[in-house]
Amino acid sequence: MSEAAPSITKELFGTLEDGREVYQFTLANAHGMEADIINYGGIVTAIRVPDADGASANVVLGFDSLEKYLGGHPYFGAIVGRYGNRIAGGTFSLDGTTYELARNDGENHLHGGEQGFDKRLWEAEVVDGSLHLSYLSEDGEEGYPGNLEVAVTYSLTDQNGLKIEYEATTDKATPVNLTNHSYFNLSGDPSTTILDHVLTLHADHYTPVDEGLIPTGEIASVEETPFDFTEPQAIGSRIDEVEGGGYDHNFVLNGPQDSLRTVATVFDPDTQRQMQVLTTEPGVQFYTGNFLDGSLTGSDGTAYQRHAAFCLETQHFPNSPNEPDFPSTILKPGDTYHTTTIYRFSVRE
């Protein structure tokens, strides 16, 4: 007997000021996993997975109303682009032209600018049990060159994975670096921190940063540093040794780029929930919710405090348009940008 295909249901989530409707799609499989996604920002609003006792809980930070997302938040669950992460000085040069971008993170450009992909309404279509989102980023939007046609497909796997596939084409050379910015707490209780979660990260190197969190250009070894997660380590075991009291760094992933491989495993000792990250990308931003300050609250009223969640944002390296020795993020006409990331959940045996 064949296994039941994942199901998708749709309901109205809210209405934008201009009257456009925002919908929430709930993806569910036969193994107790559900994911809620809205077509505003492609935001993953919830992921529900079972623990060792079979009890299901939401393992990402988010809100239950559109108004809270419109009120401002640190990219909870969103698709970020056209360029995820930072570009130094909000500027880059390409084919003899200098492009000026928004400086929305101090002197730097962050996550696509003032109105990045996280704040756009995407066209949504259910295709063969997957949620297909599409958006046209027009030439000059947020300062970027080229009409960029973007598609992001969310689906659930039989192995309790949330699979995210990104595609893009352009009519003019442009930087592209797309990712998802979900904040995870595998305990399902965001009133607790993730400092006891145990992380394994298959990355022998990372990119050191300056005071503005811009990579210096160096590819440094993690050996004998608090950035060494090549063997399982509690996230909080050496966090005080990191300048700023938290991680917000790009790790250079082992293994061949463009090959889908397991790059990280996170384990919560209390609930026995485990998450593996698989990606075709060369890097991942490991972030420990350093800027959460309790000013935002979830649907149950829980205030999201510092270190209430972690992010593993699969990506190309920050500031790559200004670092010729980093893997290129330039998409050219006639080429197709395509990357895949899977967040796979299980219970540790």
Helices and strands as residue ranges (DSSP letters): E 7-15, E 21-28, E 34-38, E 44-50, E 56-58, H 66-70, E 79-80, E 86-87, G 88-90, E 91-94, E 97-100, E 109-110, G 117-119, E 123-127, E 130-137, G 141-143, E 148-156, E 161-170, E 174-175, E 179-180, E 198-201, E 205-207, E 220-221, E 233-234, G 239-241, E 248-252, E 261-267, E 273-279, E 283-287, E 311-315, G 320-322, E 330-331, E 337-347
